[in-house]
Amino acid sequence: MDELVDILDSDGRPTGKTCLKSVAHLNGYFHPTVHIWFYTSQGELLFQKRADTKDTFPSLWDVSVAGHMASGENPEMAVLREVQEEIGLTINPEELVKIGYFKSSHQHSDLLIDNEYHNVFLCQLNQSVSTLVKQDSEVDDLKLVSISSFQSKVNAKGLPDFVPHGSQYYQFVIEEILKRLAF
């Protein structure tokens, strides 16, 4: 879906300008997104497999929920909307913990330059994955993976089936979740 997004400068500051997401991707304009990592009290991470029809990283495993922020939307509003849209889960803003703001650049083709700043949040998942309702146009599958198993893959740089967010990003998320679990 093409939506209006806010344009950021290369340092992640708002420019006061907006454009369609497709225009931002065509011209490589920085724009804000949200990443939401769900984890369980048993030390598992929820991953989504991106739909095979996605323009970027089709059929790869990714963060629990991710999406673009609409123009004028704050990160918390975007998280609540994206979580509801992609996995059918309603959460309260108080359940969210913002852990960072990360710059990301991927040139997929001459016509798709994805320059984003990810607002990264954690949220504990308190229900079964089987109760989640995936948005078929965005998500092919959902699964839980133990943090220790995922951390081993990150350390070994063995992530060919995952979106390439980078080991530093993945390590940061893992460490922030482990702090909350006290493992």
C-alpha positions in Angstrom: 0.0 0.0 0.0 1.3 3.4 -0.9 1.0 5.8 1.9 2.2 9.3 2.8 5.4 9.2 4.9 7.5 11.9 6.6 10.9 12.6 5.2 13.9 12.6 7.5 17.4 13.9 6.9 20.3 11.5 6.9 20.7 12.0 10.7 17.0 10.9 11.3 15.6 14.4 12.0 12.3 15.4 10.5 12.6 17.7 7.5 8.9 18.9 7.6 8.4 17.4 4.2 6.2 14.4 3.2 5.9 12.2 0.1 4.4 8.9 -0.9 6.3 5.8 0.3 6.9 4.8 -3.3 8.6 8.2 -4.0 10.7 7.9 -0.8 11.9 4.4 -2.0 12.5 5.7 -5.6 14.6 8.6 -4.4 16.2 7.1 -1.4 14.7 9.5 1.1 15.0 8.6 4.7 11.7 7.9 6.5 10.6 6.4 9.8 9.5 2.9 10.5 8.7 0.8 13.6 10.0 -2.7 14.6 8.3 -4.6 17.4 9.9 -7.6 18.9 7.6 -9.9 20.9 9.2 -12.3 23.3 7.8 -14.9 25.8 8.5 -15.4 29.4 10.0 -18.7 28.4 12.8 -17.0 26.4 11.4 -17.2 22.9 11.2 -14.6 20.1 8.3 -14.3 17.7 9.4 -14.1 14.1 7.3 -13.5 11.0 8.0 -14.9 7.6 7.5 -12.1 5.1 5.0 -12.8 2.3 6.5 -14.0 -1.0 4.8 -11.0 -2.7 6.8 -8.4 -0.8 9.0 -6.0 -2.8 11.8 -6.3 -0.2 13.1 -9.5 1.3 10.2 -11.7 0.3 9.9 -15.1 2.1 12.6 -14.2 4.7 12.1 -14.3 8.4 11.9 -10.9 10.1 11.1 -9.1 13.3 7.7 -9.9 14.9 6.1 -6.9 13.3 7.5 -4.1 11.2 6.0 -1.3 9.2 6.2 2.3 8.0 5.0 5.2 10.1 2.3 7.2 8.3 2.9 10.9 8.0 2.1 12.7 11.3 1.9 9.4 13.2 4.0 8.9 16.3 6.0 5.7 16.8 3.6 4.3 19.5 0.6 4.9 17.3 2.3 3.2 14.4 3.2 0.2 16.6 -0.3 -0.3 17.8 -1.7 -0.1 14.2 0.9 -2.4 12.7 0.5 -5.0 15.4 -3.2 -5.1 14.9 -2.9 -5.2 11.1 -0.2 -7.8 10.8 -0.9 -10.3 13.6 -4.4 -9.3 14.8 -3.2 -8.5 18.3 -4.4 -5.5 20.4 -1.9 -4.3 22.9 -1.8 -1.4 25.3 0.8 1.4 24.9 2.0 0.7 28.5 3.1 -2.8 27.3 5.7 -1.3 24.9 9.3 -0.6 25.8 11.2 1.5 23.3 14.8 0.3 23.2 16.4 2.2 20.3 16.4 4.1 17.0 18.5 2.5 14.2 19.5 3.7 10.8 19.1 1.2 7.9 20.0 1.5 4.2 19.4 -1.1 1.5 19.5 -0.6 -2.2 17.3 -3.3 -3.7 17.5 -1.9 -7.2 17.8 1.4 -9.1 14.1 1.9 -8.4 14.0 0.8 -4.7 16.4 2.4 -2.3 15.1 1.8 1.2 16.6 4.3 3.7 14.9 4.1 7.0 15.2 4.9 10.7 13.7 2.1 12.8 12.0 2.9 16.1 12.5 -0.4 17.9 10.2 -1.6 20.6 9.9 -4.7 22.8 6.6 -6.3 24.1 6.0 -9.5 26.0 3.7 -11.9 24.2 1.2 -13.3 26.7 -0.8 -15.5 24.4 -0.4 -18.5 22.2 0.9 -17.9 18.6 -2.0 -20.0 17.4 -4.4 -17.2 18.5 -2.7 -14.6 16.3 -4.3 -13.7 13.0 -1.7 -13.0 10.3 -2.3 -10.5 7.5 -1.9 -12.7 4.4 -0.7 -9.9 2.2 2.2 -9.2 4.6 2.9 -12.4 6.6 3.3 -16.0 5.3 4.0 -17.6 8.7 4.7 -17.0 12.4 6.9 -19.0 14.7 8.6 -18.9 18.1 12.4 -19.4 18.3 14.4 -19.8 21.5 16.6 -16.8 22.1 19.6 -19.0 22.7 19.1 -20.7 19.3 18.7 -17.4 17.5 21.7 -15.9 19.4 23.8 -18.9 18.2 22.8 -18.2 14.6 23.7 -14.5 15.0 27.1 -15.3 16.6 27.9 -17.8 13.8 26.6 -15.3 11.1 24.3 -18.1 10.0 21.2 -16.1 9.1 20.6 -16.8 5.4 16.8 -17.1 5.9 16.5 -13.8 7.8 16.3 -10.2 6.7 19.8 -8.8 6.9 19.4 -6.2 9.7 23.0 -6.9 10.8 24.5 -8.8 13.7 25.0 -5.7 15.8 21.3 -4.9 15.6 20.2 -8.4 16.4 22.7 -8.6 19.3 21.4 -5.4 20.8 17.8 -6.7 20.7 18.7 -10.0 22.2 20.6 -8.3 25.0 17.7 -6.0 25.8 15.3 -8.9 26.0 17.6 -10.9 28.2 17.8 -8.0 30.6 14.1 -8.1 31.0 14.0 -11.9 31.4 17.1 -12.0 33.7 18.4 -15.1 32.0 
